[in-house]
Amino acid sequence: MNTNRTTRFAGLLLAVLITVAVNGAMLLKFDSVAQEGYASNGQGPTVVTLGTVEVVAHRS
């Protein structure tokens, strides 16, 4: 087994793991803060309906 290749691969896996953990923690915290702000605001859910859009393009 090539030690240099193994070390680099382990470093890459560690970097990916740390990145996923940090981003996941940030997303969970962002979601919890958003839910708290939404709950304390007293607003109900908003439903938005968009009208139909027709796109006409010239074919050459």
C-alpha positions as CSV (number, residue, x, y, z in Angstrom):
1,M,0.0,0.0,0.0
2,N,1.3,3.4,-0.9
3,T,1.5,5.5,2.3
4,N,1.6,8.8,0.6
5,R,-1.6,8.0,-1.4
6,T,-3.3,6.7,1.7
7,T,-2.4,9.8,3.8
8,R,-3.7,12.1,1.1
9,F,-6.9,10.1,0.8
10,A,-7.4,10.1,4.5
11,G,-6.9,13.9,4.5
12,L,-9.4,14.4,1.8
13,L,-12.0,12.3,3.6
14,L,-11.4,14.2,6.8
15,A,-11.8,17.6,5.0
16,V,-15.0,16.4,3.4
17,L,-16.3,15.1,6.8
18,I,-15.5,18.4,8.5
19,T,-17.1,20.4,5.7
20,V,-20.3,18.4,5.8
21,A,-20.4,18.6,9.6
22,V,-19.9,22.4,9.7
23,N,-22.4,23.1,6.8
24,G,-25.0,20.7,8.4
25,A,-24.7,22.4,11.8
26,M,-25.1,25.9,10.1
27,L,-28.1,24.7,8.2
28,L,-29.7,23.3,11.3
29,K,-29.1,26.4,13.3
30,F,-30.4,28.6,10.5
31,D,-33.5,26.5,10.3
32,S,-34.1,26.7,14.1
33,V,-33.6,30.4,14.1
34,A,-36.0,30.8,11.2
35,Q,-38.6,28.6,12.9
36,E,-38.4,30.7,16.1
37,G,-38.7,33.9,14.2
38,Y,-41.7,32.6,12.3
39,A,-43.4,31.3,15.4
40,S,-42.9,34.5,17.4
41,N,-44.0,36.7,14.5
42,G,-47.6,35.3,14.7
43,Q,-48.0,35.1,10.9
44,G,-49.8,32.2,9.3
45,P,-48.5,30.4,6.2
46,T,-48.8,32.3,2.9
47,V,-49.9,30.6,-0.3
48,V,-48.9,32.3,-3.5
49,T,-50.3,31.2,-6.8
50,L,-48.7,32.4,-10.0
51,G,-50.5,32.9,-13.2
52,T,-49.8,31.0,-16.4
53,V,-46.9,32.2,-18.4
54,E,-46.8,31.7,-22.2
55,V,-43.5,31.9,-24.0
56,V,-43.6,32.5,-27.7
57,A,-40.3,32.2,-29.6
58,H,-39.5,32.4,-33.3
59,R,-38.0,29.3,-34.8
60,S,-35.5,29.8,-37.6
